């Protein structure tokens, strides 16, 4: 199931810009219409990869429940502030038993939300840059920086309205957030890979 999700995600990214309506599509952030944008949960994903001890393989998981929004002004797009929330209980993994174990490591009943709030964006006119912010995970809040790419704005070919699409990567150290369970078989590093789509309200 998870491998199929990776395949469909890759295909979607490959064809998404070409599928946008030609009269509205742009990859220039300064040409995107102003407005409030809400994360489309159906077309957004957050993958995490945890290297197993020895570094010979990485275990992959996908968070299935995300929410978020931002207000956008093309005249000051570098000042855009975004907030993303993740439900730590909604994880899809290749191994069902490990899935349950990972959920337990995050202690979701005690810490039911993983939240990222941006604080600064540094990017070039193409929309490629670094997004800094505060990540609250397992009850601990720490600053992190993500590598991000604005993939474009356009009208959904199926009539679902105008939308913006982004992708990016990042890395955190789980022990810095107090997650120490499983340290005998899994590396401290967690790699983040995300693709998110926001629909204009």
C-alpha positions, 0 to 999 in steps of 0.5 A: 500500500505504501509503495503504491502511494509513492508511485501515485505521488510521483506520477501526480507530481510529474503530470500536475503542472501540465494538467493545470489550465494554461490561462492561470498556471504560473510558477512565479510566486509573485503572479499568484492571486492573493487570498486564503489557502487551505490545505487539501488533505486528499492531495497532500502527504508527509513521509518520514524515513527512519534509518535502521541501525547500520544504515543499510535500509530506511523504514518508510511511513506516511502520515495520513491526516494533515491540516493547514492554511496560510494567507497569501499576498503576492506583493510580499510572498516572502512574508507568508506564514504557514501552519501545518498540523499532523495527527501522529496516530494516523500513520501508514507503514509497510509493517502493521506491527511496526506501525503500532509500535511507532504510534506508541513511541509518539505517545499520541494520547499525551501529545495528540498534535504535531505542529509546524509554524513558519517564522521565516522564508528565504527563497529565489524568484523561482520559489526554491528556498528554505523555510524556517519555523518552530516544530512542536513534536512530543511536547517539545518545541524546537526550531527547524529549517526545511528545504522547499520548492514552490511547484506552481499555481493553477486551476484544478483540471477536475474543477476543484478550484485554484490551488498551489503546490509545494514539496520539500525535505527536512531532517530532525533528531528524534531524541531532541524531542524526547523520543528515545524508544526504539533507539536500539534498532533505529537511528536518531535521524528522521528524514522528512519528505512532503508534498502539499497542495493548498486550495484557494478559498 
